[in-house]
Amino acid sequence: MPSAQERAKALAREMIKATKEAKAAEARARQLGKEAMQVLAEAKMEAEAARTILEYPSGSYECKSCGHMTLFTEVTRELPVCDNCGNREYAGAAPKVTKAKPPPSKKYPAGMYECAGCSARIIVAEEMDIPSPCDLCGADKLKAV
């Protein structure tokens, strides 16, 4: 049977190892938090772009690349590829821009929160009124970070 001194040394080595692992996990969690905030900002911009509707009126358009004339007989939301050169940029009537009204905001918009019970960081990816319970402590209240 190992002596108390040997057991104390083994425990000290285990504590050092656990501390290093915890520091590495904390650094990884910080990095993931930064990446999550960037992705949430991108998602917000994508949602805003999806609410912007462009409608090109019917009429004659000229390809900006090769000058090929194209006639659109009905309103379109996206300009087609030029039959002559494959370009998508045309000179012609300006599109009508319509902004769709966003849905009413929820109690918890997408973002980073802190659990009110255990202070764990929680990412809310989609707006919601009622948060999911915390995976660590089961609390269902969030605080803004």
N, C-alpha and C positions, 0 to 999 in steps of 0.2 A: 504494500500500500504506500502511495506517495506521501511524503511529509507535507506538513502544512505550508512550509516555505515553497515547496515545488508547486503545490496547488495554487498558492498566491501568485507565483510567477506566471503560471498558465492562465489564470484569470486576468492578470495584467495584460498579457499578450492578446487575449480575446477582447478586452476592452479597447486596446489600441486599434485592433482590426475593426471592431464595430464602429469606433469613432471615425476612422478613415472612410468606411463605407457610408456612414451617415453624412459626412461632409460631401462626398461625391454625389450622393443622392440629392442633397440640398442644392448643389450647384446645377445638377441636371434639372431639378424642378424649377429653378430660377430661369434657366434657358428655355424650358418648355413654356413657362409663363410668358416670356417675351415673345416667343414664336406664336403662342395662342393669341396674344393681343394684336400682333400683326395680321394674322389670319382673320380675326374678327373685324378689323378695320377694312380689310379687303372685301369681306362678305357684306359689310355695310355699303361699300361703294358699288358692289355688284347689284345689291338690292335697289339702290338708288337708280342705277343705270337701267334696270329692268322696268322701273316705273316711268322711264322716259320713252315715249313712243314717237317715232319719226314716220311721217307719211308723205311720200313723194307724189305730187299731183300728176295726172295724165298729161302728156305732151311730148315734145321733141327734146331729146337730150343728146349732147355731143360728148364722145369719149375724150377725156382730157389727155390721154396718151396718144391715140392715133387719129382722132378727129372723126371717127365713124359715127354716123347719125343713127339713133335708135328712137323709135316711137313707142311710148307707153300709152296704151288705150284705157287703162284703168289705174286707180290709185294703188300704189304698192308701198310696202313697209321696208323693203330692202331692194337696192338696185342690183340687177343681175350682172353677171360677168359679160364683158363686151364680146360679141360674136367674133370680132376681128382680131383682138389682141389679148383678151383675157383680163383686162384691167377692170376695176370696179368703181373708178372715179369718173364722174360725168359733170359736165357743165350744163346747167338748165335751171328750171324753177327750184327755188329753195324749198326744202321740206317743211311741212307743218309739224311743229314740236308740241306734243301734248304730255303733260305731267300727270300721271295717275295719282290719285290721292292715296297716301299711305294708310294702312289700317291703323286703328287706334293703338296707342302704345300700351304695353303691358306693364305690370308692376315691377318686373325684373327684366330690363333690356339686356341683350347679349353683352357679356363683359366678364370681368374678374370680380369675384366676391369673396367674402370671408365668412365661414360658418360662425353663427352667433354662439354655438355651444362649445366648440373646441378650437376655434380660430384657424381651421384648415383652409387653404386656398381652394376655391371652387370656381370652375369656368362654366358659365352659362352660355351655351352655343346659340340658342334660339330664345327669343323673347318668350316669357312665360309669366303667368300670374301666381302660380303655386309652384315653389321649387321642390325638387326631389329631396328626400331625406339625405342627410350627410352620410357618406359611406363609412365614416369613422365613428361618429357618435350618435347618429340617428336624428339629430336636430333638423328642423325644417324651416329655420329662419336664417336669412342671409343679411350681411352688412356690406355696404359698398366699400371697396378698397380705395 
